[in-house]
């Protein structure tokens, strides 16, 4: 990882997330919040990976935070949470790991390919589980609150 201050990581990942948000046709009003979501997620990942040196845990927690921010923004801005989640997790996707896996396979270095590929799969699983846990919890709380409202009528 490059030796840049955290605010530079935040800035670059925010810009990258805004770019992917445009690619995914996020409404103009939601571009900045979506970009900030990705910037915060990457910054948290960067801080956690430096503190714990655990790629899977860092990705899980960063993706969970991205999902939590996305759920909050969805309620506040009245947009679907998916508009913020998908661009927000793009900086976390292990693209270099996928590239290196394929490179090792092409070079017939199967030991490194399996090791790197397994790590990429675990990181991808951690990202998806981070989003899944928060989204499921949010939907469950939403259902419970609607049931209470319905019960009180």
Protein Blocks (a to p, Z undefined) as FASTA:
>chain_A
ZZddfklmmmmmmmmmmmmmmmnopafklmmmmmmmmmmmmmmmmmmmmmnopaklmmmm
mmmmmmmmmmmmmmmnopafklmmmmmmmmmpcfklmmmmmmmmmnopaklmmmmmmmmm
mmmmmmmmmmmmmmmmmmmmmmmmmmmmmmmZZ
